[in-house]
């Protein structure tokens, strides 16, 4: 029996999705203003988030709900490692750590995987479908804003194992709609998806704070240099 979960997830997270998009860091990014230090920190944070999601999906892949969204071709861990090597160098693992908001996000994912694996649907849907839907647009923005060479620093947006985005997304929605779930479980999944959007928003807000500090430092440096020229 079809549950129409895909549509319910989309409609049930509309407000949270809009709030996440309106965080200043995200708005700046979409507007083509991207600070490289903040962006590479985002890549590092996302690495820890996706490692957690993918570990829990692998651990729970025989669970009746989780196996319906078991699509390893979506996994981002390897592509994020490529980007981290570009931004931080070969010693990247010793230079990155999850931010406070990211650690809260990661802990939530592991908690869900250990106690209510069906709620992993919410975290997979929130991240992977967003990445797949807007990835190429965001890739172009990042390349132009940071003057990146082709295919360097943007591996995260490349889904090389997926040949046709639309066909895949249709198949993913069908899988969501055919998971045997009770109404209570559907409500919990939608609730968890809203939590996931909120956790993403907190992660972006941290980056926004860093971005503002960087802009302020640049402004102060410019003022100081201007003053030196006057003296």
Residue frames as a rotation matrix with the C-alpha (Angstrom) as fourth column:
UNK 1
0.574 0.819 0.000 0.00
0.819 -0.574 0.000 0.00
0.000 0.000 -1.000 0.00
UNK 2
-0.257 -0.664 0.702 1.39
0.631 -0.666 -0.399 3.42
0.732 0.340 0.590 -1.02
UNK 3
0.065 0.214 -0.975 1.76
0.955 -0.296 -0.001 5.95
-0.289 -0.931 -0.223 1.81
UNK 4
0.622 0.068 0.780 2.60
0.492 -0.809 -0.322 9.00
0.609 0.584 -0.537 -0.34
UNK 5
0.540 -0.475 -0.694 5.44
0.736 -0.134 0.664 9.61
-0.409 -0.869 0.278 2.12
UNK 6
-0.448 -0.787 0.424 7.51
0.894 -0.392 0.217 11.58
-0.004 0.476 0.879 -0.41
UNK 7
-0.148 0.487 0.861 4.82
0.359 -0.785 0.505 14.21
0.922 0.384 -0.059 -0.85
UNK 8
0.832 0.485 -0.269 4.07
0.390 -0.168 0.905 14.30
0.394 -0.858 -0.329 2.87
UNK 9
0.161 -0.868 -0.470 7.75
0.908 -0.056 0.415 14.86
-0.386 -0.494 0.779 3.61
UNK 10
-0.593 -0.391 0.704 7.98
0.704 -0.676 0.218 17.68
0.391 0.625 0.676 1.08
UNK 11
0.138 0.764 0.631 4.83
0.180 -0.646 0.742 19.40
0.974 0.011 -0.227 2.34
UNK 12
0.837 0.261 -0.481 5.59
0.469 0.114 0.876 18.76
0.284 -0.959 -0.027 6.01
UNK 13
0.102 -0.885 -0.455 9.05
0.868 -0.144 0.474 20.37
-0.485 -0.443 0.754 5.82
UNK 14
0.342 0.073 0.937 8.24
0.775 -0.585 -0.237 23.41
0.531 0.807 -0.257 3.64
UNK 15
0.950 0.075 0.303 8.60
-0.088 -0.867 0.491 25.93
0.300 -0.493 -0.817 6.47
UNK 16
0.654 -0.753 0.080 11.82
0.125 0.212 0.969 24.38
-0.746 -0.624 0.233 7.84
UNK 17
0.151 -0.564 0.812 13.29
0.966 0.259 0.001 24.24
-0.211 0.784 0.584 4.34
UNK 18
0.568 0.160 0.807 12.54
0.468 -0.870 -0.157 27.93
0.677 0.467 -0.569 3.79
UNK 19
0.974 -0.204 0.095 14.04
-0.191 -0.526 0.829 28.89
-0.119 -0.825 -0.552 7.17
UNK 20
0.390 -0.875 0.286 17.26
0.519 0.466 0.717 27.00
-0.761 -0.131 0.636 6.40
UNK 21
0.133 -0.302 0.944 17.54
0.971 -0.151 -0.185 28.74
0.198 0.941 0.273 3.01
UNK 22
0.704 0.256 0.662 17.17
0.232 -0.965 0.125 32.15
0.671 0.065 -0.739 4.67
UNK 23
0.632 -0.639 -0.438 20.19
0.538 -0.046 0.842 31.81
-0.558 -0.768 0.315 6.95
UNK 24
0.722 -0.303 -0.621 22.59
-0.444 -0.892 -0.081 34.59
-0.530 0.334 -0.779 5.93
UNK 25
-0.351 -0.913 0.208 25.41
-0.405 0.348 0.845 32.20
-0.844 0.213 -0.492 4.98
UNK 26
-0.267 0.336 0.903 23.10
0.688 0.723 -0.066 30.31
-0.675 0.604 -0.424 2.61
UNK 27
0.795 0.601 -0.084 21.67
0.402 -0.626 -0.668 33.52
-0.454 0.497 -0.739 1.11
UNK 28
0.361 -0.760 -0.540 25.19
-0.630 -0.626 0.460 34.86
-0.687 0.174 -0.705 0.59
UNK 29
-0.532 -0.558 0.637 26.22
0.012 0.747 0.664 31.59
-0.847 0.361 -0.391 -1.05
UNK 30
0.110 0.680 0.725 23.22
0.838 0.329 -0.436 31.59
-0.535 0.655 -0.533 -3.38
UNK 31
0.917 0.219 -0.332 24.03
0.072 -0.913 -0.402 35.21
-0.391 0.345 -0.853 -4.20
UNK 32
0.727 -0.668 0.160 27.55
0.376 0.192 -0.906 34.23
0.575 0.719 0.391 -5.25
UNK 33
0.286 -0.639 0.714 29.38
-0.770 -0.597 -0.225 35.56
0.570 -0.486 -0.663 -2.16
UNK 34
0.931 -0.010 -0.365 31.45
0.148 0.924 0.353 32.64
0.334 -0.383 0.862 -0.91
UNK 35
0.407 -0.821 0.400 34.36
-0.913 -0.381 0.148 32.88
0.031 -0.425 -0.905 1.50
UNK 36
0.146 -0.404 -0.903 36.83
-0.453 0.784 -0.424 30.06
0.879 0.471 -0.069 0.90
UNK 37
-0.850 -0.499 0.169 37.67
-0.356 0.308 -0.882 29.53
0.389 -0.810 -0.439 4.59
UNK 38
-0.319 0.824 0.469 34.01
-0.789 0.043 -0.613 29.29
-0.525 -0.566 0.636 5.54
UNK 39
0.477 0.529 -0.702 33.28
-0.853 0.471 -0.225 27.03
0.212 0.706 0.676 2.58
UNK 40
-0.250 -0.621 -0.743 36.04
-0.356 0.772 -0.526 24.57
0.900 0.133 -0.414 3.39
UNK 41
-0.877 0.045 0.479 34.78
-0.466 0.165 -0.869 24.47
-0.118 -0.985 -0.124 6.97
UNK 42
0.170 0.985 -0.041 31.35
-0.921 0.144 -0.363 23.61
-0.351 0.099 0.931 5.58
UNK 43
0.286 -0.148 -0.947 32.91
-0.625 0.721 -0.301 20.78
0.727 0.677 0.113 3.56
UNK 44
-0.774 -0.623 -0.108 34.59
-0.287 0.499 -0.818 19.49
0.564 -0.602 -0.565 6.73
UNK 45
-0.569 0.641 0.515 31.34
-0.683 -0.019 -0.730 19.66
-0.459 -0.767 0.449 8.70
UNK 46
0.411 0.764 -0.497 29.45
-0.911 0.336 -0.238 17.86
-0.015 0.551 0.834 5.95
UNK 47
-0.284 -0.602 -0.746 32.08
-0.517 0.752 -0.410 15.12
0.808 0.269 -0.525 5.95
UNK 48
-0.967 -0.106 0.232 31.29
-0.255 0.405 -0.878 14.28
-0.001 -0.908 -0.418 9.58
UNK 49
-0.155 0.985 0.081 27.53
-0.797 -0.076 -0.599 14.43
-0.584 -0.158 0.797 8.91
UNK 50
0.417 0.348 -0.840 27.68
-0.855 0.464 -0.232 12.09
0.309 0.814 0.491 5.92
UNK 51
-0.644 -0.649 -0.405 30.04
-0.403 0.738 -0.541 9.65
0.650 -0.185 -0.737 7.62
UNK 52
-0.796 0.402 0.452 27.46
-0.399 0.211 -0.892 9.37
-0.454 -0.891 -0.008 10.41
UNK 53
0.212 0.933 -0.290 24.51
-0.873 0.048 -0.485 8.96
-0.438 0.356 0.825 8.02
UNK 54
0.260 -0.145 -0.955 26.30
-0.768 0.569 -0.295 6.38
0.585 0.810 0.037 5.90
UNK 55
-0.850 -0.526 0.022 27.61
-0.404 0.626 -0.667 4.41
0.338 -0.576 -0.745 8.88
UNK 56
-0.563 0.697 0.444 24.10
-0.465 0.177 -0.867 4.15
-0.683 -0.695 0.225 10.31
UNK 57
0.390 0.685 -0.615 22.51
-0.906 0.167 -0.389 3.24
-0.164 0.709 0.686 6.98
UNK 58
-0.205 -0.555 -0.806 25.10
-0.623 0.709 -0.330 0.49
0.755 0.435 -0.491 6.48
UNK 59
-0.938 -0.190 0.289 24.58
-0.345 0.463 -0.816 -0.77
0.021 -0.866 -0.500 10.03
UNK 60
-0.404 0.884 0.236 20.80
-0.248 0.143 -0.958 -0.84
-0.880 -0.446 0.162 9.60
UNK 61
-0.628 0.103 -0.771 20.50
-0.773 -0.197 0.603 -1.77
-0.089 0.975 0.203 5.92
UNK 62
-0.860 0.361 -0.361 18.52
0.236 0.908 0.347 -4.95
0.453 0.213 -0.865 6.73
UNK 63
-0.686 0.659 -0.308 15.93
0.150 -0.286 -0.946 -2.95
-0.712 -0.695 0.097 8.68
UNK 64
-0.129 0.721 0.681 12.60
0.899 0.375 -0.227 -3.07
-0.419 0.583 -0.696 6.82
UNK 65
0.840 0.450 -0.302 12.40
0.324 -0.864 -0.385 0.71
-0.434 0.225 -0.872 6.41
UNK 66
0.262 -0.833 -0.487 16.09
-0.425 -0.552 0.717 1.48
-0.866 0.019 -0.499 5.89
UNK 67
-0.472 -0.500 0.726 16.62
0.366 0.638 0.677 -1.12
-0.802 0.585 -0.118 3.18
UNK 68
0.456 0.727 0.513 14.03
0.822 -0.122 -0.557 0.73
-0.342 0.675 -0.653 1.07
UNK 69
0.981 -0.174 -0.084 16.32
-0.191 -0.933 -0.304 3.79
-0.025 0.315 -0.949 0.94
UNK 70
0.332 -0.905 0.264 19.57
0.125 0.320 0.939 1.84
-0.935 -0.279 0.220 0.66
UNK 71
0.941 -0.070 0.332 21.21
0.319 -0.147 -0.936 3.55
0.114 0.987 -0.116 -2.33
UNK 72
0.339 -0.889 -0.308 25.01
0.631 -0.028 0.775 3.52
-0.698 -0.457 0.551 -1.91
UNK 73
-0.113 -0.372 0.921 25.32
0.956 -0.294 -0.002 5.46
0.272 0.880 0.389 -5.17
UNK 74
0.740 0.429 0.518 24.23
0.263 -0.893 0.364 8.51
0.619 -0.133 -0.774 -3.16
UNK 75
0.641 -0.456 -0.617 27.07
0.725 0.095 0.682 8.22
-0.252 -0.885 0.391 -0.65
UNK 76
0.901 -0.214 0.377 29.15
-0.034 -0.902 -0.431 11.38
0.432 0.376 -0.820 -0.31
UNK 77
0.804 -0.594 -0.032 32.04
0.092 0.071 0.993 10.29
-0.588 -0.801 0.112 1.92
UNK 78
0.107 -0.825 0.555 34.55
0.876 0.343 0.340 9.65
-0.471 0.450 0.759 -0.91
UNK 79
0.261 0.033 0.965 33.69
0.741 -0.647 -0.178 12.81
0.618 0.762 -0.193 -2.83
UNK 80
0.968 0.093 0.233 34.00
-0.074 -0.780 0.621 14.91
0.240 -0.619 -0.748 0.33
UNK 81
0.536 -0.844 0.017 37.44
0.419 0.284 0.862 13.40
-0.733 -0.455 0.506 1.00
UNK 82
0.027 -0.491 0.871 38.51
0.992 -0.096 -0.085 14.53
0.125 0.866 0.485 -2.49
UNK 83
0.563 0.266 0.782 37.36
0.285 -0.951 0.119 18.07
0.776 0.156 -0.612 -1.68
UNK 84
0.974 -0.224 -0.028 39.03
-0.031 -0.256 0.966 18.04
-0.223 -0.940 -0.257 1.75
UNK 85
0.238 -0.928 0.285 42.31
0.812 0.352 0.466 17.00
-0.533 0.121 0.838 0.11
UNK 86
0.097 -0.142 0.985 41.95
0.803 -0.573 -0.162 19.94
0.588 0.807 0.059 -2.26
UNK 87
0.670 0.307 0.675 41.20
-0.014 -0.905 0.425 22.53
0.742 -0.294 -0.603 0.45
UNK 88
0.869 -0.276 0.411 43.41
-0.459 -0.138 0.878 21.23
-0.185 -0.951 -0.246 3.27
UNK 89
-0.081 -0.918 -0.389 46.03
-0.945 0.195 -0.263 19.05
0.317 0.346 -0.883 1.57
UNK 90
-0.081 0.004 -0.997 46.89
-0.189 0.982 0.019 15.39
0.979 0.190 -0.078 2.11
UNK 91
-0.866 -0.296 -0.403 47.07
0.337 0.252 -0.907 15.91
0.370 -0.921 -0.118 5.88
UNK 92
-0.406 0.772 0.489 43.42
-0.381 -0.629 0.677 17.07
0.830 0.089 0.550 6.00
UNK 93
0.307 0.615 -0.726 42.30
0.365 0.628 0.687 14.53
0.879 -0.476 -0.031 8.60
UNK 94
-0.224 -0.494 -0.840 44.54
0.967 -0.005 -0.255 16.10
0.122 -0.869 0.479 11.23
UNK 95
-0.971 -0.197 0.138 43.23
0.199 -0.980 -0.004 19.58
0.136 0.024 0.990 10.47
UNK 96
-0.405 0.898 0.174 39.47
-0.445 -0.360 0.820 19.14
0.799 0.254 0.545 10.63
UNK 97
-0.924 0.279 -0.262 37.02
0.375 0.532 -0.759 18.53
-0.072 -0.799 -0.597 13.43
UNK 98
-0.135 0.948 0.287 33.25
0.800 -0.066 0.596 18.89
0.584 0.311 -0.750 13.69
UNK 99
-0.639 0.046 0.768 31.95
-0.298 -0.935 -0.192 22.24
0.709 -0.352 0.611 14.89
UNK 100
-0.893 0.326 0.310 29.75
-0.273 0.156 -0.949 22.30
-0.358 -0.933 -0.051 17.99
UNK 101
0.037 0.970 -0.238 26.53
-0.849 -0.096 -0.520 22.36
-0.527 0.222 0.820 15.92
UNK 102
0.021 -0.109 -0.994 27.87
-0.802 0.592 -0.082 19.61
0.597 0.798 -0.076 13.66
UNK 103
-0.904 -0.405 -0.139 28.65
-0.232 0.736 -0.636 17.38
0.360 -0.543 -0.759 16.64
UNK 104
-0.496 0.820 0.285 25.08
-0.498 0.001 -0.867 17.79
-0.712 -0.572 0.408 17.90
UNK 105
0.288 0.558 -0.778 23.87
-0.956 0.118 -0.269 16.80
-0.059 0.821 0.567 14.40
UNK 106
-0.344 -0.542 -0.767 26.18
-0.581 0.765 -0.280 13.76
0.738 0.349 -0.577 14.28
UNK 107
-0.956 0.002 0.293 25.12
-0.258 0.465 -0.847 12.64
-0.138 -0.885 -0.444 17.75
UNK 108
-0.092 0.996 -0.012 21.47
-0.756 -0.078 -0.650 12.87
-0.648 -0.051 0.760 16.71
UNK 109
0.212 0.120 -0.970 22.07
-0.890 0.434 -0.141 10.67
0.403 0.893 0.199 13.67
UNK 110
-0.705 -0.542 -0.458 23.82
-0.295 0.810 -0.507 7.98
0.646 -0.222 -0.731 15.74
UNK 111
-0.781 0.483 0.395 21.09
-0.404 0.091 -0.910 8.14
-0.476 -0.871 0.124 18.38
UNK 112
0.217 0.882 -0.418 18.43
-0.914 0.033 -0.405 7.61
-0.343 0.470 0.813 15.71
UNK 113
-0.027 -0.316 -0.948 20.40
-0.725 0.659 -0.200 4.75
0.688 0.682 -0.247 14.14
UNK 114
-0.907 -0.408 -0.105 20.71
-0.207 0.648 -0.733 3.02
0.367 -0.643 -0.672 17.50
UNK 115
-0.815 0.574 0.081 17.13
-0.023 0.107 -0.994 3.53
-0.579 -0.812 -0.074 18.71
UNK 116
0.327 0.945 0.023 14.74
0.054 0.005 -0.999 4.28
-0.943 0.328 -0.049 15.82
UNK 117
-0.580 -0.748 0.321 16.41
0.346 0.130 0.929 3.31
-0.737 0.650 0.184 12.54
UNK 118
0.074 0.677 0.732 13.30
0.992 0.028 -0.127 4.18
-0.106 0.736 -0.669 10.48
UNK 119
0.810 0.223 -0.543 14.01
0.271 -0.963 0.009 7.84
-0.520 -0.154 -0.840 11.29
UNK 120
-0.345 -0.939 0.005 17.21
0.297 -0.104 0.949 7.59
-0.891 0.329 0.314 9.22
UNK 121
0.001 0.476 0.879 14.79
1.000 0.023 -0.013 8.08
-0.026 0.879 -0.476 6.30
UNK 122
0.876 0.413 -0.251 14.40
0.436 -0.899 0.043 11.69
-0.208 -0.146 -0.967 7.47
UNK 123
0.347 -0.834 -0.430 18.12
-0.159 -0.504 0.849 12.41
-0.924 -0.226 -0.307 7.53
UNK 124
-0.498 -0.487 0.717 18.80
0.582 0.425 0.693 10.70
-0.642 0.763 0.072 4.20
UNK 125
0.301 0.722 0.624 15.90
0.953 -0.244 -0.177 12.53
0.024 0.648 -0.761 2.53
UNK 126
0.856 0.086 -0.509 16.91
0.228 -0.947 0.224 15.94
-0.463 -0.308 -0.831 3.93
UNK 127
0.058 -0.935 -0.349 20.51
-0.286 -0.350 0.892 15.74
-0.957 0.048 -0.287 2.75
UNK 128
-0.591 -0.462 0.661 20.66
0.397 0.547 0.737 13.53
-0.703 0.697 -0.140 -0.35
UNK 129
0.198 0.731 0.653 17.58
0.963 -0.020 -0.270 14.81
-0.184 0.682 -0.708 -2.16
UNK 130
0.833 0.038 -0.551 18.66
0.070 -0.997 0.038 18.41
-0.548 -0.070 -0.833 -1.59
UNK 131
-0.144 -0.981 -0.128 22.17
-0.226 -0.093 0.970 17.66
-0.963 0.169 -0.208 -2.87
UNK 132
-0.526 -0.033 0.850 20.89
0.671 0.598 0.439 15.85
-0.522 0.801 -0.293 -5.93
UNK 133
0.466 0.840 0.278 18.27
0.854 -0.345 -0.390 18.49
-0.232 0.419 -0.878 -6.77
UNK 134
0.990 -0.001 -0.140 20.38
-0.018 -0.993 -0.121 21.63
-0.139 0.122 -0.983 -6.42
UNK 135
0.474 -0.874 0.104 23.89
0.480 0.356 0.802 20.25
-0.738 -0.331 0.588 -6.73
UNK 136
-0.020 -0.532 0.846 24.82
1.000 -0.029 0.006 21.45
0.022 0.846 0.533 -10.21
UNK 137
0.657 0.303 0.691 23.58
0.315 -0.942 0.115 24.99
0.685 0.142 -0.714 -9.55
UNK 138
0.955 -0.297 0.024 25.53
-0.125 -0.328 0.936 25.16
-0.271 -0.897 -0.350 -6.27
UNK 139
0.313 -0.870 0.381 28.60
0.775 0.466 0.426 23.70
-0.548 0.162 0.820 -7.97
UNK 140
0.149 -0.215 0.965 28.61
0.831 -0.502 -0.240 26.49
0.536 0.838 0.104 -10.57
UNK 141
0.887 0.202 0.416 28.14
-0.038 -0.865 0.501 29.15
0.461 -0.460 -0.759 -7.88
UNK 142
0.781 -0.624 0.004 31.08
0.136 0.176 0.975 27.75
-0.609 -0.761 0.223 -5.88
UNK 143
0.150 -0.743 0.652 33.31
0.957 0.275 0.094 27.52
-0.249 0.610 0.752 -8.97
UNK 144
0.289 0.026 0.957 32.58
0.594 -0.789 -0.158 31.09
0.751 0.614 -0.243 -10.06
UNK 145
0.936 0.177 0.305 32.72
-0.101 -0.693 0.714 32.67
0.338 -0.699 -0.630 -6.60
UNK 146
0.687 -0.702 0.189 36.01
-0.148 0.120 0.982 31.05
-0.712 -0.702 -0.021 -5.60
UNK 147
0.439 -0.493 -0.751 37.57
-0.898 -0.230 -0.374 30.87
0.012 0.839 -0.544 -9.09
UNK 148
0.158 -0.333 0.929 37.97
-0.372 0.852 0.369 27.12
-0.915 -0.404 0.011 -8.79
UNK 149
-0.694 -0.396 -0.602 39.49
-0.712 0.251 0.656 25.08
-0.109 0.883 -0.456 -11.62
UNK 150
0.180 0.817 -0.548 37.14
-0.834 0.422 0.355 22.59
0.521 0.394 0.757 -13.28
UNK 151
0.657 0.274 -0.702 36.40
-0.042 0.944 0.329 19.55
0.753 -0.186 0.631 -11.13
UNK 152
-0.512 -0.752 -0.415 38.55
0.486 0.144 -0.862 20.67
0.708 -0.643 0.291 -8.21
UNK 153
-0.999 0.037 0.039 36.99
-0.052 -0.516 -0.855 21.43
-0.012 -0.856 0.517 -4.85
UNK 154
-0.289 0.956 -0.050 33.45
-0.940 -0.294 -0.173 20.54
-0.180 -0.003 0.984 -5.96
UNK 155
-0.846 -0.074 -0.529 33.46
-0.243 0.935 0.257 16.73
0.475 0.346 -0.809 -6.07
UNK 156
-0.835 0.541 0.097 30.72
0.012 0.193 -0.981 16.80
-0.550 -0.818 -0.168 -3.44
UNK 157
-0.063 0.869 -0.490 28.22
-0.648 -0.409 -0.642 17.84
-0.759 0.278 0.589 -6.11
UNK 158
-0.348 -0.141 -0.927 29.14
-0.893 0.352 0.282 15.05
0.286 0.926 -0.248 -8.55
UNK 159
0.197 0.458 0.867 26.96
-0.565 0.776 -0.282 11.94
-0.801 -0.434 0.411 -8.46
UNK 160
-0.451 -0.536 -0.714 28.96
-0.878 0.125 0.462 9.93
-0.158 0.835 -0.527 -10.97
UNK 161
-0.965 0.086 0.250 27.07
0.086 0.996 -0.010 6.68
-0.250 0.012 -0.968 -10.32
UNK 162
-0.015 0.999 -0.038 23.71
0.429 -0.028 -0.903 8.28
-0.903 -0.030 -0.428 -11.15
UNK 163
-0.732 -0.347 0.586 23.26
0.643 -0.071 0.762 8.66
-0.223 0.935 0.275 -14.89
UNK 164
-0.425 0.683 0.594 19.85
0.270 -0.531 0.803 10.35
0.864 0.502 0.041 -14.90
UNK 165
-0.987 -0.033 0.158 18.87
-0.132 -0.406 -0.904 12.51
0.094 -0.913 0.396 -11.92
UNK 166
-0.311 0.949 0.048 15.16
-0.942 -0.315 0.115 12.56
0.124 -0.010 0.992 -12.74
UNK 167
0.201 0.340 -0.919 14.87
-0.330 0.906 0.263 8.80
0.922 0.251 0.295 -13.21
UNK 168
-0.613 -0.510 -0.604 16.73
0.380 0.479 -0.791 8.23
0.693 -0.714 -0.100 -9.95
UNK 169
-0.922 0.272 0.277 14.64
-0.387 -0.608 -0.693 10.72
-0.021 -0.746 0.665 -7.97
UNK 170
0.021 0.959 -0.283 11.44
-0.892 0.146 0.428 9.14
0.452 0.243 0.858 -9.28
UNK 171
0.079 -0.077 -0.994 12.70
0.093 0.993 -0.069 5.72
0.993 -0.087 0.085 -8.18
UNK 172
-0.885 -0.443 -0.144 13.68
0.209 -0.102 -0.972 7.14
0.416 -0.891 0.183 -4.77
UNK 173
-0.580 0.752 0.314 10.21
-0.813 -0.555 -0.173 8.65
0.044 -0.355 0.934 -4.29
UNK 174
0.255 0.671 -0.697 8.61
-0.580 0.682 0.445 5.33
0.774 0.291 0.563 -5.24
UNK 175
-0.353 -0.479 -0.804 10.78
0.362 0.722 -0.589 3.59
0.863 -0.499 -0.081 -2.66
UNK 176
-0.970 0.031 0.241 9.73
-0.219 -0.544 -0.810 6.10
0.106 -0.839 0.534 0.01
UNK 177
-0.272 0.962 0.004 6.07
-0.944 -0.268 0.193 5.68
0.187 0.049 0.981 -0.89
UNK 178
0.368 0.421 -0.829 6.23
-0.402 0.876 0.266 1.89
0.838 0.235 0.492 -0.64
UNK 179
-0.798 -0.600 -0.055 7.81
-0.167 0.309 -0.936 1.61
0.578 -0.738 -0.347 2.81
UNK 180
0.073 0.871 -0.486 5.30
0.478 0.397 0.784 -0.14
0.876 -0.289 -0.387 5.11
UNK 181
-0.914 -0.401 0.053 4.69
0.190 -0.541 -0.819 2.49
0.357 -0.739 0.571 7.79
UNK 182
-0.068 0.884 -0.462 1.97
0.997 0.041 -0.068 3.33
-0.042 -0.465 -0.884 10.27
UNK 183
0.578 0.351 0.736 0.50
0.428 -0.899 0.093 6.83
0.695 0.261 -0.670 10.45
UNK 184
0.957 -0.250 -0.148 2.36
0.046 -0.374 0.926 7.36
-0.287 -0.893 -0.346 13.73
UNK 185
0.146 -0.954 0.263 5.67
0.716 0.285 0.638 6.38
-0.683 0.096 0.724 12.11
UNK 186
0.076 -0.045 0.996 5.00
0.891 -0.445 -0.088 8.76
0.447 0.895 0.006 9.21
UNK 187
0.905 0.293 0.310 4.37
0.118 -0.870 0.478 11.60
0.409 -0.396 -0.822 11.66
UNK 188
0.714 -0.689 -0.125 7.62
0.192 0.022 0.981 10.77
-0.673 -0.725 0.148 13.47
UNK 189
-0.026 -0.722 0.692 9.57
0.952 0.194 0.238 10.69
-0.306 0.664 0.682 10.18
UNK 190
0.361 0.226 0.905 8.21
0.592 -0.805 -0.035 14.10
0.721 0.548 -0.424 9.17
UNK 191
1.000 0.007 0.025 8.99
-0.016 -0.568 0.823 15.44
0.020 -0.823 -0.567 12.66
UNK 192
0.408 -0.910 0.072 12.55
0.496 0.287 0.819 14.10
-0.766 -0.299 0.569 12.43
UNK 193
0.045 -0.350 0.936 12.99
0.975 -0.189 -0.118 15.66
0.218 0.917 0.333 8.97
UNK 194
0.758 0.268 0.595 12.11
0.160 -0.960 0.228 19.04
0.632 -0.077 -0.771 10.49
UNK 195
0.840 -0.540 -0.058 14.69
0.032 -0.057 0.998 18.40
-0.542 -0.840 -0.031 13.20
UNK 196
0.149 -0.809 0.569 17.24
0.885 0.365 0.288 17.58
-0.441 0.461 0.770 10.47
UNK 197
0.326 0.025 0.945 16.53
0.663 -0.718 -0.210 20.87
0.674 0.695 -0.250 8.69
UNK 198
0.966 0.074 0.248 16.93
-0.121 -0.719 0.685 22.69
0.228 -0.692 -0.685 12.00
UNK 199
0.591 -0.803 0.072 20.26
0.359 0.342 0.868 20.98
-0.722 -0.488 0.491 12.65
UNK 200
0.045 -0.518 0.854 21.44
0.993 -0.073 -0.097 22.03
0.113 0.852 0.511 9.19
UNK 201
0.653 0.297 0.696 20.32
0.301 -0.946 0.121 25.59
0.695 0.130 -0.707 9.92
UNK 202
0.943 -0.331 -0.047 22.34
-0.050 -0.276 0.960 25.66
-0.330 -0.902 -0.277 13.17
UNK 203
0.219 -0.896 0.386 25.39
0.775 0.400 0.490 24.45
-0.593 0.192 0.782 11.27
UNK 204
0.096 -0.109 0.989 24.94
0.849 -0.510 -0.139 27.21
0.519 0.853 0.044 8.67
UNK 205
0.914 0.295 0.278 24.42
0.111 -0.842 0.528 29.84
0.390 -0.452 -0.802 11.38
UNK 206
0.610 -0.777 -0.152 27.82
0.359 0.099 0.928 28.97
-0.706 -0.621 0.339 12.84
UNK 207
-0.154 -0.665 0.731 29.39
0.970 0.038 0.239 29.48
-0.187 0.746 0.640 9.44
UNK 208
0.492 0.426 0.759 27.57
0.576 -0.813 0.083 32.78
0.652 0.397 -0.646 9.08
UNK 209
0.964 -0.176 -0.201 29.14
0.086 -0.508 0.857 33.95
-0.253 -0.843 -0.474 12.35
UNK 210
0.124 -0.976 0.178 32.59
0.607 0.216 0.765 33.00
-0.785 0.013 0.619 11.04
UNK 211
-0.004 -0.041 0.999 31.86
0.973 -0.232 -0.006 34.69
0.232 0.972 0.040 7.72
UNK 212
0.860 0.380 0.340 30.88
0.286 -0.911 0.296 37.96
0.422 -0.158 -0.893 9.45
UNK 213
0.707 -0.665 -0.238 34.07
0.158 -0.180 0.971 37.85
-0.689 -0.725 -0.022 11.55
UNK 214
-0.133 -0.776 0.617 36.18
0.861 0.218 0.460 37.38
-0.491 0.592 0.639 8.41
UNK 215
0.264 0.315 0.911 34.41
0.789 -0.614 -0.016 40.26
0.554 0.724 -0.411 6.62
UNK 216
0.992 0.115 -0.043 34.92
0.115 -0.749 0.652 42.48
0.043 -0.652 -0.757 9.69
UNK 217
0.363 -0.930 -0.050 38.63
0.412 0.113 0.904 41.59
-0.836 -0.349 0.424 9.86
UNK 218
-0.173 -0.383 0.907 39.04
0.985 -0.043 0.169 42.42
-0.026 0.923 0.385 6.16
UNK 219
0.640 0.502 0.582 37.27
0.507 -0.845 0.172 45.73
0.578 0.185 -0.795 6.69
UNK 220
0.921 -0.315 -0.230 39.46
0.062 -0.463 0.884 46.62
-0.385 -0.829 -0.406 9.68
UNK 221
0.037 -0.944 0.328 42.60
0.707 0.257 0.659 45.69
-0.706 0.208 0.677 7.74
UNK 222
0.052 0.072 0.996 41.48
0.921 -0.390 -0.020 47.90
0.387 0.918 -0.087 4.86
UNK 223
0.918 0.330 0.221 40.86
0.205 -0.871 0.447 50.81
0.340 -0.365 -0.867 7.24
UNK 224
0.650 -0.736 -0.189 44.26
0.214 -0.061 0.975 50.32
-0.729 -0.675 0.118 8.89
UNK 225
-0.149 -0.704 0.694 46.01
0.921 0.156 0.356 50.21
-0.360 0.692 0.626 5.53
UNK 226
0.388 0.394 0.833 44.17
0.697 -0.717 0.014 53.36
0.603 0.575 -0.553 4.45
UNK 227
0.992 -0.016 -0.121 45.23
0.081 -0.660 0.747 55.11
-0.092 -0.751 -0.653 7.68
UNK 228
0.275 -0.960 0.057 48.87
0.558 0.208 0.804 54.11
-0.783 -0.189 0.592 7.14
UNK 229
-0.089 -0.264 0.960 48.80
0.980 -0.194 0.038 55.67
0.177 0.945 0.276 3.69
UNK 230
0.717 0.460 0.524 47.55
0.380 -0.888 0.260 58.91
0.585 0.013 -0.811 5.22
UNK 231
0.911 -0.388 -0.139 50.38
-0.009 -0.357 0.934 59.08
-0.412 -0.850 -0.328 7.78
